[in-house]
Amino acid sequence: MRKTAAVMFTALMVLLAPALAVCAVDKVEIRGPATVVDGAAYNWGPQQFAGFYYDIDDNIGTESITLTTTNDTLDEPSGVV
């Protein structure tokens, strides 16, 4: 009985492997709030962007990014901090 179950499980895995490969995700998008910034600095923290570390138990978020733009152009070289 164990041998039969092992053979059936192996056959099932071999048959399903191509189907699982087709379902693989090529690109993952993590989105934050839609914001238009012009002539100012905008800061994203863990509450605005799910890609940053956030410990919900202790309410600790240690990452952030600040974007500074002028006339729809990212300020260089310090436009991203």
mmCIF file of the N, C-alpha and C atoms, coordinates in Angstrom:
data_MODEL
# 
_entry.id   MODEL 
# 
loop_
_atom_site.group_PDB 
_atom_site.id 
_atom_site.type_symbol 
_atom_site.label_atom_id 
_atom_site.label_alt_id 
_atom_site.label_comp_id 
_atom_site.label_asym_id 
_atom_site.label_entity_id 
_atom_site.label_seq_id 
_atom_site.pdbx_PDB_ins_code 
_atom_site.Cartn_x 
_atom_site.Cartn_y 
_atom_site.Cartn_z 
_atom_site.occupancy 
_atom_site.B_iso_or_equiv 
_atom_site.pdbx_formal_charge 
_atom_site.auth_seq_id 
_atom_site.auth_comp_id 
_atom_site.auth_asym_id 
_atom_site.auth_atom_id 
_atom_site.pdbx_PDB_model_num 
ATOM 1   N N  . MET A 1 1  ? 0.818  -1.203 0.000   1.00 0.00 ? 1  MET A N  1 
ATOM 2   C CA . MET A 1 1  ? 0.000  0.000  0.000   1.00 0.00 ? 1  MET A CA 1 
ATOM 3   C C  . MET A 1 1  ? 0.864  1.270  0.000   1.00 0.00 ? 1  MET A C  1 
ATOM 4   N N  . ARG A 1 2  ? 1.929  1.266  0.798   1.00 0.00 ? 2  ARG A N  1 
ATOM 5   C CA . ARG A 1 2  ? 2.811  2.434  0.861   1.00 0.00 ? 2  ARG A CA 1 
ATOM 6   C C  . ARG A 1 2  ? 3.509  2.666  -0.471  1.00 0.00 ? 2  ARG A C  1 
ATOM 7   N N  . LYS A 1 3  ? 3.918  1.573  -1.115  1.00 0.00 ? 3  LYS A N  1 
ATOM 8   C CA . LYS A 1 3  ? 4.598  1.697  -2.393  1.00 0.00 ? 3  LYS A CA 1 
ATOM 9   C C  . LYS A 1 3  ? 3.666  2.297  -3.442  1.00 0.00 ? 3  LYS A C  1 
ATOM 10  N N  . THR A 1 4  ? 2.422  1.842  -3.444  1.00 0.00 ? 4  THR A N  1 
ATOM 11  C CA . THR A 1 4  ? 1.440  2.351  -4.395  1.00 0.00 ? 4  THR A CA 1 
ATOM 12  C C  . THR A 1 4  ? 1.189  3.842  -4.158  1.00 0.00 ? 4  THR A C  1 
ATOM 13  N N  . ALA A 1 5  ? 1.067  4.236  -2.911  1.00 0.00 ? 5  ALA A N  1 
ATOM 14  C CA . ALA A 1 5  ? 0.841  5.644  -2.585  1.00 0.00 ? 5  ALA A CA 1 
ATOM 15  C C  . ALA A 1 5  ? 2.036  6.485  -3.008  1.00 0.00 ? 5  ALA A C  1 
ATOM 16  N N  . ALA A 1 6  ? 3.243  5.972  -2.808  1.00 0.00 ? 6  ALA A N  1 
ATOM 17  C CA . ALA A 1 6  ? 4.447  6.707  -3.192  1.00 0.00 ? 6  ALA A CA 1 
ATOM 18  C C  . ALA A 1 6  ? 4.521  6.868  -4.709  1.00 0.00 ? 6  ALA A C  1 
ATOM 19  N N  . VAL A 1 7  ? 4.179  5.815  -5.439  1.00 0.00 ? 7  VAL A N  1 
ATOM 20  C CA . VAL A 1 7  ? 4.201  5.874  -6.902  1.00 0.00 ? 7  VAL A CA 1 
ATOM 21  C C  . VAL A 1 7  ? 3.148  6.858  -7.399  1.00 0.00 ? 7  VAL A C  1 
ATOM 22  N N  . MET A 1 8  ? 1.961  6.820  -6.814  1.00 0.00 ? 8  MET A N  1 
ATOM 23  C CA . MET A 1 8  ? 0.894  7.730  -7.229  1.00 0.00 ? 8  MET A CA 1 
ATOM 24  C C  . MET A 1 8  ? 1.265  9.182  -6.913  1.00 0.00 ? 8  MET A C  1 
ATOM 25  N N  . PHE A 1 9  ? 1.866  9.408  -5.749  1.00 0.00 ? 9  PHE A N  1 
ATOM 26  C CA . PHE A 1 9  ? 2.282  10.756 -5.370  1.00 0.00 ? 9  PHE A CA 1 
ATOM 27  C C  . PHE A 1 9  ? 3.347  11.278 -6.331  1.00 0.00 ? 9  PHE A C  1 
ATOM 28  N N  . THR A 1 10 ? 4.313  10.425 -6.680  1.00 0.00 ? 10 THR A N  1 
ATOM 29  C CA . THR A 1 10 ? 5.373  10.815 -7.615  1.00 0.00 ? 10 THR A CA 1 
ATOM 30  C C  . THR A 1 10 ? 4.789  11.118 -8.989  1.00 0.00 ? 10 THR A C  1 
ATOM 31  N N  . ALA A 1 11 ? 3.872  10.289 -9.450  1.00 0.00 ? 11 ALA A N  1 
ATOM 32  C CA . ALA A 1 11 ? 3.239  10.519 -10.750 1.00 0.00 ? 11 ALA A CA 1 
ATOM 33  C C  . ALA A 1 11 ? 2.458  11.824 -10.739 1.00 0.00 ? 11 ALA A C  1 
ATOM 34  N N  . LEU A 1 12 ? 1.764  12.092 -9.652  1.00 0.00 ? 12 LEU A N  1 
ATOM 35  C CA . LEU A 1 12 ? 1.004  13.334 -9.532  1.00 0.00 ? 12 LEU A CA 1 
ATOM 36  C C  . LEU A 1 12 ? 1.926  14.549 -9.571  1.00 0.00 ? 12 LEU A C  1 
ATOM 37  N N  . MET A 1 13 ? 3.048  14.464 -8.878  1.00 0.00 ? 13 MET A N  1 
ATOM 38  C CA . MET A 1 13 ? 4.012  15.573 -8.873  1.00 0.00 ? 13 MET A CA 1 
ATOM 39  C C  . MET A 1 13 ? 4.588  15.801 -10.270 1.00 0.00 ? 13 MET A C  1 
ATOM 40  N N  . VAL A 1 14 ? 4.892  14.716 -10.981 1.00 0.00 ? 14 VAL A N  1 
ATOM 41  C CA . VAL A 1 14 ? 5.452  14.835 -12.327 1.00 0.00 ? 14 VAL A CA 1 
ATOM 42  C C  . VAL A 1 14 ? 4.426  15.454 -13.271 1.00 0.00 ? 14 VAL A C  1 
ATOM 43  N N  . LEU A 1 15 ? 3.170  15.082 -13.122 1.00 0.00 ? 15 LEU A N  1 
ATOM 44  C CA . LEU A 1 15 ? 2.129  15.613 -13.997 1.00 0.00 ? 15 LEU A CA 1 
ATOM 45  C C  . LEU A 1 15 ? 1.785  17.067 -13.663 1.00 0.00 ? 15 LEU A C  1 
ATOM 46  N N  . LEU A 1 16 ? 1.851  17.448 -12.398 1.00 0.00 ? 16 LEU A N  1 
ATOM 47  C CA . LEU A 1 16 ? 1.481  18.799 -11.996 1.00 0.00 ? 16 LEU A CA 1 
ATOM 48  C C  . LEU A 1 16 ? 2.620  19.808 -12.102 1.00 0.00 ? 16 LEU A C  1 
ATOM 49  N N  . ALA A 1 17 ? 3.851  19.362 -12.162 1.00 0.00 ? 17 ALA A N  1 
ATOM 50  C CA . ALA A 1 17 ? 4.991  20.277 -12.200 1.00 0.00 ? 17 ALA A CA 1 
ATOM 51  C C  . ALA A 1 17 ? 4.911  21.277 -13.352 1.00 0.00 ? 17 ALA A C  1 
ATOM 52  N N  . PRO A 1 18 ? 4.602  20.834 -14.588 1.00 0.00 ? 18 PRO A N  1 
ATOM 53  C CA . PRO A 1 18 ? 4.490  21.840 -15.666 1.00 0.00 ? 18 PRO A CA 1 
ATOM 54  C C  . PRO A 1 18 ? 3.366  22.840 -15.420 1.00 0.00 ? 18 PRO A C  1 
ATOM 55  N N  . ALA A 1 19 ? 2.254  22.394 -14.869 1.00 0.00 ? 19 ALA A N  1 
ATOM 56  C CA . ALA A 1 19 ? 1.138  23.307 -14.589 1.00 0.00 ? 19 ALA A CA 1 
ATOM 57  C C  . ALA A 1 19 ? 1.537  24.331 -13.537 1.00 0.00 ? 19 ALA A C  1 
ATOM 58  N N  . LEU A 1 20 ? 2.291  23.924 -12.530 1.00 0.00 ? 20 LEU A N  1 
ATOM 59  C CA . LEU A 1 20 ? 2.736  24.854 -11.495 1.00 0.00 ? 20 LEU A CA 1 
ATOM 60  C C  . LEU A 1 20 ? 3.749  25.849 -12.047 1.00 0.00 ? 20 LEU A C  1 
ATOM 61  N N  . ALA A 1 21 ? 4.589  25.410 -12.961 1.00 0.00 ? 21 ALA A N  1 
ATOM 62  C CA . ALA A 1 21 ? 5.581  26.300 -13.558 1.00 0.00 ? 21 ALA A CA 1 
ATOM 63  C C  . ALA A 1 21 ? 4.911  27.378 -14.399 1.00 0.00 ? 21 ALA A C  1 
ATOM 64  N N  . VAL A 1 22 ? 3.809  27.056 -15.041 1.00 0.00 ? 22 VAL A N  1 
ATOM 65  C CA . VAL A 1 22 ? 3.087  28.019 -15.858 1.00 0.00 ? 22 VAL A CA 1 
ATOM 66  C C  . VAL A 1 22 ? 2.460  29.088 -14.979 1.00 0.00 ? 22 VAL A C  1 
ATOM 67  N N  . CYS A 1 23 ? 2.110  28.742 -13.755 1.00 0.00 ? 23 CYS A N  1 
ATOM 68  C CA . CYS A 1 23 ? 1.458  29.677 -12.841 1.00 0.00 ? 23 CYS A CA 1 
ATOM 69  C C  . CYS A 1 23 ? 2.444  30.571 -12.100 1.00 0.00 ? 23 CYS A C  1 
ATOM 70  N N  . ALA A 1 24 ? 3.731  30.427 -12.348 1.00 0.00 ? 24 ALA A N  1 
ATOM 71  C CA . ALA A 1 24 ? 4.733  31.214 -11.630 1.00 0.00 ? 24 ALA A CA 1 
ATOM 72  C C  . ALA A 1 24 ? 4.571  32.700 -11.962 1.00 0.00 ? 24 ALA A C  1 
ATOM 73  N N  . VAL A 1 25 ? 4.854  33.541 -10.990 1.00 0.00 ? 25 VAL A N  1 
ATOM 74  C CA . VAL A 1 25 ? 4.712  34.987 -11.147 1.00 0.00 ? 25 VAL A CA 1 
ATOM 75  C C  . VAL A 1 25 ? 6.019  35.564 -11.670 1.00 0.00 ? 25 VAL A C  1 
ATOM 76  N N  . ASP A 1 26 ? 5.923  36.368 -12.723 1.00 0.00 ? 26 ASP A N  1 
ATOM 77  C CA . ASP A 1 26 ? 7.114  36.993 -13.288 1.00 0.00 ? 26 ASP A CA 1 
ATOM 78  C C  . ASP A 1 26 ? 7.467  38.290 -12.571 1.00 0.00 ? 26 ASP A C  1 
ATOM 79  N N  . LYS A 1 27 ? 6.451  39.003 -12.097 1.00 0.00 ? 27 LYS A N  1 
ATOM 80  C CA . LYS A 1 27 ? 6.688  40.319 -11.516 1.00 0.00 ? 27 LYS A CA 1 
ATOM 81  C C  . LYS A 1 27 ? 5.748  40.516 -10.331 1.00 0.00 ? 27 LYS A C  1 
ATOM 82  N N  . VAL A 1 28 ? 6.278  41.071 -9.267  1.00 0.00 ? 28 VAL A N  1 
ATOM 83  C CA . VAL A 1 28 ? 5.478  41.378 -8.091  1.00 0.00 ? 28 VAL A CA 1 
ATOM 84  C C  . VAL A 1 28 ? 5.465  42.888 -7.925  1.00 0.00 ? 28 VAL A C  1 
ATOM 85  N N  . GLU A 1 29 ? 4.286  43.451 -7.757  1.00 0.00 ? 29 GLU A N  1 
ATOM 86  C CA . GLU A 1 29 ? 4.170  44.882 -7.545  1.00 0.00 ? 29 GLU A CA 1 
ATOM 87  C C  . GLU A 1 29 ? 3.700  45.146 -6.129  1.00 0.00 ? 29 GLU A C  1 
ATOM 88  N N  . ILE A 1 30 ? 4.420  46.003 -5.436  1.00 0.00 ? 30 ILE A N  1 
ATOM 89  C CA . ILE A 1 30 ? 4.009  46.440 -4.108  1.00 0.00 ? 30 ILE A CA 1 
ATOM 90  C C  . ILE A 1 30 ? 3.672  47.909 -4.239  1.00 0.00 ? 30 ILE A C  1 
ATOM 91  N N  . ARG A 1 31 ? 2.463  48.258 -3.918  1.00 0.00 ? 31 ARG A N  1 
ATOM 92  C CA . ARG A 1 31 ? 2.008  49.622 -4.148  1.00 0.00 ? 31 ARG A CA 1 
ATOM 93  C C  . ARG A 1 31 ? 1.796  50.371 -2.852  1.00 0.00 ? 31 ARG A C  1 
ATOM 94  N N  . GLY A 1 32 ? 2.000  51.667 -2.914  1.00 0.00 ? 32 GLY A N  1 
ATOM 95  C CA . GLY A 1 32 ? 1.726  52.559 -1.799  1.00 0.00 ? 32 GLY A CA 1 
ATOM 96  C C  . GLY A 1 32 ? 0.656  53.543 -2.214  1.00 0.00 ? 32 GLY A C  1 
ATOM 97  N N  . PRO A 1 33 ? 0.430  54.559 -1.422  1.00 0.00 ? 33 PRO A N  1 
ATOM 98  C CA . PRO A 1 33 ? -0.591 55.541 -1.774  1.00 0.00 ? 33 PRO A CA 1 
ATOM 99  C C  . PRO A 1 33 ? -0.171 56.359 -2.991  1.00 0.00 ? 33 PRO A C  1 
ATOM 100 N N  . ALA A 1 34 ? -1.139 56.716 -3.811  1.00 0.00 ? 34 ALA A N  1 
ATOM 101 C CA . ALA A 1 34 ? -0.846 57.554 -4.983  1.00 0.00 ? 34 ALA A CA 1 
ATOM 102 C C  . ALA A 1 34 ? -0.593 58.975 -4.498  1.00 0.00 ? 34 ALA A C  1 
ATOM 103 N N  . THR A 1 35 ? 0.569  59.499 -4.809  1.00 0.00 ? 35 THR A N  1 
ATOM 104 C CA . THR A 1 35 ? 0.935  60.830 -4.342  1.00 0.00 ? 35 THR A CA 1 
ATOM 105 C C  . THR A 1 35 ? 1.635  61.588 -5.450  1.00 0.00 ? 35 THR A C  1 
ATOM 106 N N  . VAL A 1 36 ? 1.260  62.814 -5.644  1.00 0.00 ? 36 VAL A N  1 
ATOM 107 C CA . VAL A 1 36 ? 1.942  63.692 -6.585  1.00 0.00 ? 36 VAL A CA 1 
ATOM 108 C C  . VAL A 1 36 ? 2.722  64.704 -5.765  1.00 0.00 ? 36 VAL A C  1 
ATOM 109 N N  . VAL A 1 37 ? 4.032  64.766 -5.996  1.00 0.00 ? 37 VAL A N  1 
ATOM 110 C CA . VAL A 1 37 ? 4.898  65.659 -5.240  1.00 0.00 ? 37 VAL A CA 1 
ATOM 111 C C  . VAL A 1 37 ? 5.595  66.578 -6.233  1.00 0.00 ? 37 VAL A C  1 
ATOM 112 N N  . ASP A 1 38 ? 5.542  67.865 -5.986  1.00 0.00 ? 38 ASP A N  1 
ATOM 113 C CA . ASP A 1 38 ? 6.235  68.813 -6.847  1.00 0.00 ? 38 ASP A CA 1 
ATOM 114 C C  . ASP A 1 38 ? 6.849  69.911 -5.982  1.00 0.00 ? 38 ASP A C  1 
ATOM 115 N N  . GLY A 1 39 ? 8.156  70.028 -6.040  1.00 0.00 ? 39 GLY A N  1 
ATOM 116 C CA . GLY A 1 39 ? 8.840  71.075 -5.302  1.00 0.00 ? 39 GLY A CA 1 
ATOM 117 C C  . GLY A 1 39 ? 8.889  70.831 -3.805  1.00 0.00 ? 39 GLY A C  1 
ATOM 118 N N  . ALA A 1 40 ? 8.773  69.605 -3.414  1.00 0.00 ? 40 ALA A N  1 
ATOM 119 C CA . ALA A 1 40 ? 8.783  69.302 -1.989  1.00 0.00 ? 40 ALA A CA 1 
ATOM 120 C C  . ALA A 1 40 ? 9.395  67.923 -1.778  1.00 0.00 ? 40 ALA A C  1 
ATOM 121 N N  . ALA A 1 41 ? 9.605  67.600 -0.519  1.00 0.00 ? 41 ALA A N  1 
ATOM 122 C CA . ALA A 1 41 ? 10.100 66.274 -0.170  1.00 0.00 ? 41 ALA A CA 1 
ATOM 123 C C  . ALA A 1 41 ? 8.928  65.442 0.338   1.00 0.00 ? 41 ALA A C  1 
ATOM 124 N N  . TYR A 1 42 ? 8.883  64.190 -0.077  1.00 0.00 ? 42 TYR A N  1 
ATOM 125 C CA . TYR A 1 42 ? 7.855  63.284 0.391   1.00 0.00 ? 42 TYR A CA 1 
ATOM 126 C C  . TYR A 1 42 ? 8.525  62.080 1.020   1.00 0.00 ? 42 TYR A C  1 
ATOM 127 N N  . ASN A 1 43 ? 8.070  61.688 2.185   1.00 0.00 ? 43 ASN A N  1 
ATOM 128 C CA . ASN A 1 43 ? 8.657  60.582 2.920   1.00 0.00 ? 43 ASN A CA 1 
ATOM 129 C C  . ASN A 1 43 ? 7.683  59.420 2.984   1.00 0.00 ? 43 ASN A C  1 
ATOM 130 N N  . TRP A 1 44 ? 8.152  58.220 2.591   1.00 0.00 ? 44 TRP A N  1 
ATOM 131 C CA . TRP A 1 44 ? 7.381  56.989 2.750   1.00 0.00 ? 44 TRP A CA 1 
ATOM 132 C C  . TRP A 1 44 ? 7.993  56.205 3.883   1.00 0.00 ? 44 TRP A C  1 
ATOM 133 N N  . GLY A 1 45 ? 7.173  55.768 4.803   1.00 0.00 ? 45 GLY A N  1 
ATOM 134 C CA . GLY A 1 45 ? 7.595  54.895 5.888   1.00 0.00 ? 45 GLY A CA 1 
ATOM 135 C C  . GLY A 1 45 ? 6.850  53.576 5.782   1.00 0.00 ? 45 GLY A C  1 
ATOM 136 N N  . PRO A 1 46 ? 6.956  52.726 6.792   1.00 0.00 ? 46 PRO A N  1 
ATOM 137 C CA . PRO A 1 46 ? 6.304  51.420 6.730   1.00 0.00 ? 46 PRO A CA 1 
ATOM 138 C C  . PRO A 1 46 ? 4.772  51.498 6.727   1.00 0.00 ? 46 PRO A C  1 
ATOM 139 N N  . GLN A 1 47 ? 4.190  52.594 7.192   1.00 0.00 ? 47 GLN A N  1 
ATOM 140 C CA . GLN A 1 47 ? 2.736  52.719 7.160   1.00 0.00 ? 47 GLN A CA 1 
ATOM 141 C C  . GLN A 1 47 ? 2.235  53.043 5.750   1.00 0.00 ? 47 GLN A C  1 
ATOM 142 N N  . GLN A 1 48 ? 3.092  53.644 4.911   1.00 0.00 ? 48 GLN A N  1 
ATOM 143 C CA . GLN A 1 48 ? 2.695  54.003 3.559   1.00 0.00 ? 48 GLN A CA 1 
ATOM 144 C C  . GLN A 1 48 ? 3.133  52.986 2.510   1.00 0.00 ? 48 GLN A C  1 
ATOM 145 N N  . PHE A 1 49 ? 4.174  52.212 2.806   1.00 0.00 ? 49 PHE A N  1 
ATOM 146 C CA . PHE A 1 49 ? 4.731  51.294 1.822   1.00 0.00 ? 49 PHE A CA 1 
ATOM 147 C C  . PHE A 1 49 ? 4.963  49.935 2.463   1.00 0.00 ? 49 PHE A C  1 
ATOM 148 N N  . ALA A 1 50 ? 4.252  48.925 1.995   1.00 0.00 ? 50 ALA A N  1 
ATOM 149 C CA . ALA A 1 50 ? 4.299  47.593 2.606   1.00 0.00 ? 50 ALA A CA 1 
ATOM 150 C C  . ALA A 1 50 ? 5.626  46.874 2.397   1.00 0.00 ? 50 ALA A C  1 
ATOM 151 N N  . GLY A 1 51 ? 6.496  47.398 1.552   1.00 0.00 ? 51 GLY A N  1 
ATOM 152 C CA . GLY A 1 51 ? 7.787  46.762 1.326   1.00 0.00 ? 51 GLY A CA 1 
ATOM 153 C C  . GLY A 1 51 ? 8.809  47.030 2.415   1.00 0.00 ? 51 GLY A C  1 
ATOM 154 N N  . PHE A 1 52 ? 8.498  47.949 3.328   1.00 0.00 ? 52 PHE A N  1 
ATOM 155 C CA . PHE A 1 52 ? 9.417  48.268 4.412   1.00 0.00 ? 52 PHE A CA 1 
ATOM 156 C C  . PHE A 1 52 ? 9.115  47.428 5.645   1.00 0.00 ? 52 PHE A C  1 
ATOM 157 N N  . TYR A 1 53 ? 10.159 47.204 6.441   1.00 0.00 ? 53 TYR A N  1 
ATOM 158 C CA . TYR A 1 53 ? 10.025 46.414 7.669   1.00 0.00 ? 53 TYR A CA 1 
ATOM 159 C C  . TYR A 1 53 ? 9.102  47.115 8.659   1.00 0.00 ? 53 TYR A C  1 
ATOM 160 N N  . TYR A 1 54 ? 8.196  46.323 9.238   1.00 0.00 ? 54 TYR A N  1 
ATOM 161 C CA . TYR A 1 54 ? 7.315  46.833 10.290  1.00 0.00 ? 54 TYR A CA 1 
ATOM 162 C C  . TYR A 1 54 ? 6.968  45.702 11.232  1.00 0.00 ? 54 TYR A C  1 
ATOM 163 N N  . ASP A 1 55 ? 7.238  45.886 12.518  1.00 0.00 ? 55 ASP A N  1 
ATOM 164 C CA . ASP A 1 55 ? 6.895  44.905 13.551  1.00 0.00 ? 55 ASP A CA 1 
ATOM 165 C C  . ASP A 1 55 ? 5.575  45.338 14.175  1.00 0.00 ? 55 ASP A C  1 
ATOM 166 N N  . ILE A 1 56 ? 4.508  44.636 13.845  1.00 0.00 ? 56 ILE A N  1 
ATOM 167 C CA . ILE A 1 56 ? 3.178  45.038 14.304  1.00 0.00 ? 56 ILE A CA 1 
ATOM 168 C C  . ILE A 1 56 ? 3.021  44.868 15.816  1.00 0.00 ? 56 ILE A C  1 
ATOM 169 N N  . ASP A 1 57 ? 3.720  43.900 16.397  1.00 0.00 ? 57 ASP A N  1 
ATOM 170 C CA . ASP A 1 57 ? 3.594  43.662 17.838  1.00 0.00 ? 57 ASP A CA 1 
ATOM 171 C C  . ASP A 1 57 ? 4.164  44.811 18.663  1.00 0.00 ? 57 ASP A C  1 
ATOM 172 N N  . ASP A 1 58 ? 5.322  45.325 18.247  1.00 0.00 ? 58 ASP A N  1 
ATOM 173 C CA . ASP A 1 58 ? 5.986  46.389 19.001  1.00 0.00 ? 58 ASP A CA 1 
ATOM 174 C C  . ASP A 1 58 ? 5.863  47.760 18.341  1.00 0.00 ? 58 ASP A C  1 
ATOM 175 N N  . ASN A 1 59 ? 5.119  47.847 17.240  1.00 0.00 ? 59 ASN A N  1 
ATOM 176 C CA . ASN A 1 59 ? 4.926  49.094 16.517  1.00 0.00 ? 59 ASN A CA 1 
ATOM 177 C C  . ASN A 1 59 ? 6.261  49.745 16.152  1.00 0.00 ? 59 ASN A C  1 
ATOM 178 N N  . ILE A 1 60 ? 7.150  48.931 15.558  1.00 0.00 ? 60 ILE A N  1 
ATOM 179 C CA . ILE A 1 60 ? 8.477  49.410 15.180  1.00 0.00 ? 60 ILE A CA 1 
ATOM 180 C C  . ILE A 1 60 ? 8.623  49.316 13.666  1.00 0.00 ? 60 ILE A C  1 
ATOM 181 N N  . GLY A 1 61 ? 8.913  50.433 13.039  1.00 0.00 ? 61 GLY A N  1 
ATOM 182 C CA . GLY A 1 61 ? 9.232  50.483 11.622  1.00 0.00 ? 61 GLY A CA 1 
ATOM 183 C C  . GLY A 1 61 ? 10.538 51.216 11.465  1.00 0.00 ? 61 GLY A C  1 
ATOM 184 N N  . THR A 1 62 ? 11.522 50.582 10.875  1.00 0.00 ? 62 THR A N  1 
ATOM 185 C CA . THR A 1 62 ? 12.867 51.149 10.877  1.00 0.00 ? 62 THR A CA 1 
ATOM 186 C C  . THR A 1 62 ? 13.313 51.680 9.523   1.00 0.00 ? 62 THR A C  1 
ATOM 187 N N  . GLU A 1 63 ? 12.503 51.526 8.476   1.00 0.00 ? 63 GLU A N  1 
ATOM 188 C CA . GLU A 1 63 ? 12.937 51.947 7.153   1.00 0.00 ? 63 GLU A CA 1 
ATOM 189 C C  . GLU A 1 63 ? 12.063 53.082 6.628   1.00 0.00 ? 63 GLU A C  1 
ATOM 190 N N  . SER A 1 64 ? 12.656 53.939 5.820   1.00 0.00 ? 64 SER A N  1 
ATOM 191 C CA . SER A 1 64 ? 11.903 54.994 5.148   1.00 0.00 ? 64 SER A CA 1 
ATOM 192 C C  . SER A 1 64 ? 12.690 55.450 3.931   1.00 0.00 ? 64 SER A C  1 
ATOM 193 N N  . ILE A 1 65 ? 12.005 56.128 3.035   1.00 0.00 ? 65 ILE A N  1 
ATOM 194 C CA . ILE A 1 65 ? 12.658 56.703 1.861   1.00 0.00 ? 65 ILE A CA 1 
ATOM 195 C C  . ILE A 1 65 ? 12.071 58.095 1.647   1.00 0.00 ? 65 ILE A C  1 
ATOM 196 N N  . THR A 1 66 ? 12.934 59.053 1.326   1.00 0.00 ? 66 THR A N  1 
ATOM 197 C CA . THR A 1 66 ? 12.499 60.416 1.073   1.00 0.00 ? 66 THR A CA 1 
ATOM 198 C C  . THR A 1 66 ? 12.849 60.775 -0.371  1.00 0.00 ? 66 THR A C  1 
ATOM 199 N N  . LEU A 1 67 ? 11.832 61.225 -1.105  1.00 0.00 ? 67 LEU A N  1 
ATOM 200 C CA . LEU A 1 67 ? 12.020 61.646 -2.491  1.00 0.00 ? 67 LEU A CA 1 
ATOM 201 C C  . LEU A 1 67 ? 11.824 63.154 -2.578  1.00 0.00 ? 67 LEU A C  1 
ATOM 202 N N  . THR A 1 68 ? 12.746 63.828 -3.240  1.00 0.00 ? 68 THR A N  1 
ATOM 203 C CA . THR A 1 68 ? 12.646 65.275 -3.423  1.00 0.00 ? 68 THR A CA 1 
ATOM 204 C C  . THR A 1 68 ? 12.602 65.569 -4.914  1.00 0.00 ? 68 THR A C  1 
ATOM 205 N N  . THR A 1 69 ? 11.572 66.302 -5.342  1.00 0.00 ? 69 THR A N  1 
ATOM 206 C CA . THR A 1 69 ? 11.419 66.622 -6.767  1.00 0.00 ? 69 THR A CA 1 
ATOM 207 C C  . THR A 1 69 ? 11.259 68.119 -6.962  1.00 0.00 ? 69 THR A C  1 
ATOM 208 N N  . THR A 1 70 ? 11.612 68.556 -8.151  1.00 0.00 ? 70 THR A N  1 
ATOM 209 C CA . THR A 1 70 ? 11.391 69.927 -8.584  1.00 0.00 ? 70 THR A CA 1 
ATOM 210 C C  . THR A 1 70 ? 10.955 69.871 -10.045 1.00 0.00 ? 70 THR A C  1 
ATOM 211 N N  . ASN A 1 71 ? 9.797  70.441 -10.353 1.00 0.00 ? 71 ASN A N  1 
ATOM 212 C CA . ASN A 1 71 ? 9.273  70.442 -11.725 1.00 0.00 ? 71 ASN A CA 1 
ATOM 213 C C  . ASN A 1 71 ? 9.228  69.039 -12.334 1.00 0.00 ? 71 ASN A C  1 
ATOM 214 N N  . ASP A 1 72 ? 8.650  68.104 -11.607 1.00 0.00 ? 72 ASP A N  1 
ATOM 215 C CA . ASP A 1 72 ? 8.490  66.713 -12.058 1.00 0.00 ? 72 ASP A CA 1 
ATOM 216 C C  . ASP A 1 72 ? 9.807  65.990 -12.316 1.00 0.00 ? 72 ASP A C  1 
ATOM 217 N N  . THR A 1 73 ? 10.894 66.466 -11.742 1.00 0.00 ? 73 THR A N  1 
ATOM 218 C CA . THR A 1 73 ? 12.199 65.837 -11.922 1.00 0.00 ? 73 THR A CA 1 
ATOM 219 C C  . THR A 1 73 ? 12.801 65.558 -10.560 1.00 0.00 ? 73 THR A C  1 
ATOM 220 N N  . LEU A 1 74 ? 13.342 64.379 -10.418 1.00 0.00 ? 74 LEU A N  1 
ATOM 221 C CA . LEU A 1 74 ? 13.994 64.010 -9.170  1.00 0.00 ? 74 LEU A CA 1 
ATOM 222 C C  . LEU A 1 74 ? 15.260 64.834 -9.001  1.00 0.00 ? 74 LEU A C  1 
ATOM 223 N N  . ASP A 1 75 ? 15.420 65.456 -7.849  1.00 0.00 ? 75 ASP A N  1 
ATOM 224 C CA . ASP A 1 75 ? 16.625 66.265 -7.594  1.00 0.00 ? 75 ASP A CA 1 
ATOM 225 C C  . ASP A 1 75 ? 17.841 65.363 -7.569  1.00 0.00 ? 75 ASP A C  1 
ATOM 226 N N  . GLU A 1 76 ? 18.910 65.817 -8.184  1.00 0.00 ? 76 GLU A N  1 
ATOM 227 C CA . GLU A 1 76 ? 20.166 65.054 -8.235  1.00 0.00 ? 76 GLU A CA 1 
ATOM 228 C C  . GLU A 1 76 ? 21.228 65.794 -7.468  1.00 0.00 ? 76 GLU A C  1 
ATOM 229 N N  . PRO A 1 77 ? 22.125 65.184 -6.788  1.00 0.00 ? 77 PRO A N  1 
ATOM 230 C CA . PRO A 1 77 ? 22.246 63.759 -6.536  1.00 0.00 ? 77 PRO A CA 1 
ATOM 231 C C  . PRO A 1 77 ? 21.536 63.307 -5.267  1.00 0.00 ? 77 PRO A C  1 
ATOM 232 N N  . SER A 1 78 ? 20.948 64.246 -4.522  1.00 0.00 ? 78 SER A N  1 
ATOM 233 C CA . SER A 1 78 ? 20.386 63.876 -3.219  1.00 0.00 ? 78 SER A CA 1 
ATOM 234 C C  . SER A 1 78 ? 18.854 63.768 -3.234  1.00 0.00 ? 78 SER A C  1 
ATOM 235 N N  . GLY A 1 79 ? 18.277 63.451 -4.379  1.00 0.00 ? 79 GLY A N  1 
ATOM 236 C CA . GLY A 1 79 ? 16.828 63.379 -4.476  1.00 0.00 ? 79 GLY A CA 1 
ATOM 237 C C  . GLY A 1 79 ? 16.219 62.167 -3.822  1.00 0.00 ? 79 GLY A C  1 
ATOM 238 N N  . VAL A 1 80 ? 17.023 61.147 -3.571  1.00 0.00 ? 80 VAL A N  1 
ATOM 239 C CA . VAL A 1 80 ? 16.541 59.945 -2.884  1.00 0.00 ? 80 VAL A CA 1 
ATOM 240 C C  . VAL A 1 80 ? 17.422 59.701 -1.670  1.00 0.00 ? 80 VAL A C  1 
ATOM 241 N N  . VAL A 1 81 ? 16.793 59.700 -0.510  1.00 0.00 ? 81 VAL A N  1 
ATOM 242 C CA . VAL A 1 81 ? 17.533 59.454 0.741   1.00 0.00 ? 81 VAL A CA 1 
ATOM 243 C C  . VAL A 1 81 ? 16.807 58.353 1.495   1.00 0.00 ? 81 VAL A C  1 
# 
